[in-house]
Amino acid sequence: MPNPAQAEVAPPASPDLLPPLLRELTPEQFQAWRHHPVTRLAFQFLRDYRVQLEQKLVFDCLAGNLTELAAQHYRGRMMVCDEVQELSLGSIQRFYGAPA
């Protein structure tokens, strides 16, 4: 399944919307953020939370309590967990139309 975080999304209409930090952020700084202990804790939470959502989805399905709407809700929440963990500087730059 394609990763929505990597999907092409139209950048904001105005270059003035480019966040000031993005103009200054280096790849090294972004990598430092990704490997920071607090970020690693947040990513661990997202992984664990996603597993919990999957377990609840399966439980509801086996119990016969899973509606299509609930399944879509679980899927969306799990996808957000994945997208945040897979976020790259390149994705952010492409979204804002910033030079790489």
N, C-alpha and C positions, 0 to 999 in steps of 0.2 A: 504494500500500500504506500503511495507517495506520502512524503512528509509535508503536511500543510505549512510548517514553519519554513520550508525551503521553497514553497510556491511563490511564483511571481505575483506581487501585489502592486498595484499602481501607487507610486509615491505621492506624498501630499502635493497639492496643487502649487504651492509656493515654496521656493528654496528658503524663504525666510523661516519656514517651519522646521528647518534642520536644527536639532537640539545643539546648543553651544558646546556641550561636552563631547558630542560626536566629532566636532571639528578638531578637538584636541586629543582625543583618545587614541592611544597607540595599540597595535596588536599585543604588545607585551603587557600593557595595562589590562587589556581585556582578559588575557590569559591569567594574569594574577588574580583577577576577580573570580574567574571560573575555578581556580584552585584554592581560593581563600577558604579557611576552615568554616566560616559562617555560610558561604555559598555551598560548600560540600555538605554541610548539615541540612541546608534547605533542599538540596537535590536528593539527599537520602530520605527526607520527609516525603518528597514528591514520589519517589519510587515506592516507599512503603504505603503511602496513601493510594497510589494506583493499584497496588496489589489488593488492598482492602476493598476498593471499588470493584475490582474484578471478582473477588470472592462474593461480595454482596450481589453482584449481577448474576452469577451462577446460582447462588442460593435462591434468589427470587425466581429465576427461570425454572429451577427444579421444583420449587414449591408451587409453580403455576401462577405466580403473582407478578410476572414481568409483562408490562404493557409495552407497546411499540414506543410510546413517548418516554417511558422510563429507560428503555434500552438506549434510545438516542441521547438521553440525558447522561447516562453512565458513559457512553462512548465519547461524548463531548468533553466530559470532565477528564477522562483518561487521556484523550488527545492533548488537552492543555498541559497536563503533567509532562507528557513526552515533549511537547513543543518547547516548554520553558527549559527543560534539561538539554535540549539539542540546539538552543539558540546560539548563533554564531555572530561574530562581528560583521561578517560579510552579509548575513541576512538583514541585519539592522541597516548597514550601509545601502544595500539595494532598496530596502523599503523607503528610505529617505532620499534616494537618488544621490547619495554622497559618493565622492570618489573613493575608491578602495585604497 
